[in-house]
Amino acid sequence: NTGLLVGKKNREVKNILLSLDVTEEVLNEAIEKKIDLLITHHPIIFSGIKTITTDDRLGKLLLKSIENGISIIAAHTNLDHSFEYGINRHISDLYGLKNVEILCDHDGFGIIGDLETPLNLHDLTRKTKDVFRADTIKYANLIENITFSRIAISSGASSDYIEDAIHKQADAFVTSDIKYHEAQKVLGTNMAIVDVGHFESEFLFLNPFKALLTSKLQSAPHTINIYVTESEKPIFKYI
């Protein structure tokens, strides 16, 4: 569900806030910063709704945005699909991948490419933590005595692309939200799965997204200020 989800199409915009999700904290920040437009990656409306009331969390968020004149756009699968400007391309650049290509030819999701210099297990996990600024990562089928050269990447919940990564001979598939039985698909193969967490796999794109929007809006008839949220935090905490 991508595009304008809340607001008027012809409304003038002066202040934009970028976030991964619409949350109470993000909306409060938007109100404080006098934001006209909130652009999120995840859509606040995923499917049909029958009522908008204060009886549930979604209704409260929608009413709060409307009452405070905050329009909402979701840049969801368009950022997931974009080979040149999307989240996965940014991650591949952080890894320094070369010879990059689309991971899933069927629907255009994900990226796969080759590391400039192969990494051992220790260096791959350290590099991954650095890329995603993660204190912990989860992995399956990582083998200590091999090197990793070919890396597949798909941010967000991407278990559907495990077979694509195996088919394209990835040494490791970096993604998130992998369930127990989904991870079993790599057992007996030469591919490892590295699960960095859903929030971590996408939040890192907000600053590059700001830079991209800034460059695209340079010809706007008036100054448009773009901010990256300072209030949004991961849902999960680790002990």
C-alpha positions, 0 to 999 in steps of 0.5 A: 500500500504505497502513496498518499494515505492521509491528506489532500493531494493539492496541499502545500508542503513546507516541512517533511518528517521521515520515519519507518512507521507512524507511532504515537511518538513520531506523531508527537514529534511531527506536531512539535516540528510543525510537520505538514507531511509524514513520509513513512516506509511502512504504510499506516493502512495495510488493508481495508478498515471499517471504522476510524475511532479512538477505540483502537490504536490505528484509529487514534493515530489516524485521527491525531494526524488528521486533527493536526493537519499531518498528511501521510505518504507511504514509500513502501514497496517502491523503495523495496523494489528500486534497484538504483535508489532503494533500501537494498541498493544502499545496503549493498553499497555499505557492504561494498558489493560489486556485480550487483543484480536483482535477487528475485527476477520474478518480482524485482525484490532484493539484491545480490552481489560479490564482496570486493574481498571475501570475509571469514565468519568473524569479519562477516558478522562484524561487518554486518553489525557495523552496517546495521549498527546492531549490537546483536544479530541472529544467524543460521548455518554459518560455517566457521572454516569457509569464506563468504564472497557472494552476498544476497540482501533483502530488507524487511520480512523476506523469507520468500526469497530464501530459495532465490538466494540459494539458486543464485549461489549466495554464500549468505542471505542478509535479511530479517524476520526469518522463522524457525522452519523457514531457516531450516531451508538452508540446512544442508546447503552452502548458504547461511542466513543472517537475520539483523532484525526488521527495524534495523534492516530498514531504519538505516535508509532514512538519512540516505532517503532524506538526501535523495528527496532533498536532491529531487526537491531542489527545483520546488518553488519554495524551501522544503525542510526535511527531517529524520525522526529522532523519536522512533526506536526499535520495538524489541529490546535484548537482554 
